[in-house]
Amino acid sequence: MNKGRICLVGVLPLFVMIISLAVTREAESQVSVYGGFTAAQISNLEGTNFLYGPTGGVLADLRSSHRVDLSADLRASYLRGSGQTFTGLVVGPKLTVATGKFSPSIEALVGFGRYSDGLGNPASTSTDTLVEGSFALDRTITKRLDWRLVQASYSQFFEDGNRFHPYSFSTGLVIHIGAR
């Protein structure tokens, strides 16, 4: 089993624990799960193309006031293209402002990423720190469902001389569990 699969298998119990806590918390709490499709440009270096794949995560509300929510976000991505792969797992705070049917948000995340250029030698694969900032715009469809119209992210992947600066664009669905 390679290191990337070991890292993802290690995170799976954490993900299950968060969902279990979310379901058993009091009704006033809010937990959301989301999933979507992501397109990312890993860097502007020659030979790195756009990578595509799923992104998913769990949001747990920490604090809410009149129209502003502070949440904790745990997000995972698996992107592929032209023999290259990029896997990331990040966690951090998310600040959302509810403005009617639309909810813009910003977040700052930190975690780890794994890049492989597909050449198969050890020097072509790296696991290292991933820092990400993002902006998202959600549109309420129903009380329990939002459409994430767009999520734009800029990251710093500290692999091999800080040469990878992934930027990505996503769209998908957000499902809310608990009171809203």
C-alpha positions in Angstrom: 0.0 0.0 0.0 1.5 3.4 -0.9 1.8 6.3 1.4 -1.1 8.2 -0.1 -3.5 5.4 0.5 -2.2 5.0 4.1 -2.8 8.7 4.8 -6.3 8.5 3.4 -7.1 5.3 5.3 -5.9 7.0 8.4 -8.3 10.0 7.9 -11.3 7.8 7.2 -11.9 7.0 11.0 -11.7 10.8 11.7 -14.3 11.5 9.0 -16.7 8.8 10.4 -16.2 10.2 13.9 -17.1 13.7 12.8 -20.3 12.5 11.1 -21.2 10.4 14.1 -20.8 13.4 16.4 -22.8 15.5 14.0 -25.8 13.2 14.0 -25.9 12.8 17.8 -25.4 16.5 18.7 -28.3 18.6 19.9 -30.9 19.8 17.4 -29.7 23.4 17.5 -26.4 22.4 16.0 -25.8 22.4 12.3 -23.6 20.0 10.3 -23.3 20.0 6.6 -21.7 17.6 4.1 -20.7 18.6 0.6 -19.3 17.2 -2.5 -18.5 18.6 -5.9 -16.4 18.5 -9.0 -13.1 20.4 -9.1 -10.7 21.6 -11.8 -7.3 22.7 -10.7 -4.1 24.0 -12.3 -1.3 22.7 -10.1 1.4 25.2 -11.3 2.5 27.3 -14.2 5.5 24.9 -14.8 5.8 23.3 -18.2 4.4 19.8 -18.1 1.7 20.4 -15.5 -1.8 20.3 -16.9 -5.3 20.8 -15.4 -6.3 18.1 -13.0 -9.9 17.1 -12.4 -11.8 15.1 -9.7 -14.0 15.1 -6.7 -13.8 17.3 -3.6 -15.8 16.6 -0.5 -16.0 17.5 3.1 -17.8 18.2 6.4 -18.7 21.5 7.9 -19.6 21.8 11.6 -21.1 25.1 12.9 -19.1 26.5 15.8 -20.9 29.8 16.4 -23.7 31.8 14.8 -25.0 35.3 15.2 -27.6 37.2 13.3 -26.3 36.6 9.7 -22.8 35.4 10.3 -21.7 31.8 10.9 -18.3 30.5 11.9 -17.8 26.8 11.0 -15.0 24.2 11.0 -14.3 22.7 7.6 -12.6 19.3 6.8 -12.1 18.9 3.1 -10.5 16.2 0.9 -9.7 16.3 -2.8 -8.5 13.7 -5.3 -7.5 15.2 -8.7 -6.0 13.4 -11.7 -5.0 14.2 -15.3 -2.4 13.3 -17.8 -0.8 10.7 -15.5 -0.5 13.3 -12.7 -2.3 13.1 -9.4 -2.8 15.6 -6.5 -4.5 14.6 -3.2 -5.2 17.0 -0.4 -6.7 17.0 3.0 -7.1 20.4 4.8 -9.0 21.7 7.8 -9.7 25.2 9.1 -12.3 27.9 9.9 -14.9 29.2 7.5 -16.8 32.5 7.8 -20.2 32.7 6.1 -22.5 35.6 5.7 -26.2 34.8 4.9 -27.8 37.3 2.6 -31.1 35.9 1.6 -30.8 33.1 -1.0 -27.0 33.6 -1.4 -24.3 32.9 1.1 -20.8 34.1 0.3 -18.0 32.6 2.5 -14.2 32.8 3.0 -11.9 30.3 4.7 -8.3 29.6 5.6 -7.2 25.9 5.6 -4.1 24.0 6.4 -3.2 20.3 6.0 -1.2 18.2 3.7 -1.1 17.4 0.0 0.5 14.7 -2.1 1.6 15.2 -5.7 2.8 12.7 -8.2 3.9 13.6 -11.7 3.2 10.0 -12.9 6.8 9.1 -13.8 7.0 6.4 -11.2 10.3 7.3 -9.5 10.5 8.4 -5.9 11.7 11.9 -6.8 8.5 12.6 -8.7 6.3 12.1 -5.7 6.0 14.4 -2.7 3.8 14.7 0.4 4.1 18.0 2.2 2.2 21.0 3.8 -0.7 22.5 2.0 -2.1 25.9 2.9 -5.2 27.2 1.2 -7.5 30.2 1.1 -10.8 30.1 -0.6 -14.0 32.0 -1.5 -17.3 30.3 -2.1 -20.8 31.4 -3.1 -23.7 29.1 -2.2 -27.4 29.4 -3.4 -30.2 28.0 -1.2 -32.4 25.6 -3.1 -34.3 24.1 -0.2 -34.1 24.2 3.6 -31.7 21.3 3.6 -29.9 21.7 0.2 -27.6 24.4 -1.3 -25.9 24.6 -4.6 -22.3 25.7 -4.3 -22.3 27.9 -7.4 -18.5 28.4 -7.3 -15.6 27.8 -4.9 -12.3 29.4 -6.0 -9.2 28.5 -4.1 -5.5 29.4 -4.1 -3.0 27.2 -2.4 0.6 26.9 -1.5 2.0 23.4 -1.7 5.5 23.4 0.0 6.9 20.6 -2.2 10.4 20.9 -3.7 11.2 24.6 -3.4 7.6 25.9 -3.1 7.1 25.7 -6.9 3.4 24.5 -6.8 0.7 27.0 -6.3 -2.5 25.2 -7.0 -5.6 27.2 -7.9 -8.9 25.5 -8.3 -12.5 26.0 -9.2 -15.3 23.8 -7.9 -19.1 23.4 -8.1 -21.3 21.0 -6.2 -24.0 20.4 -3.6 -24.2 21.1 0.2 -26.6 19.0 2.3 -27.5 20.4 5.8 -28.1 18.0 8.7 -29.7 19.4 11.9 -31.6 22.6 12.5 -31.1 25.5 10.1 
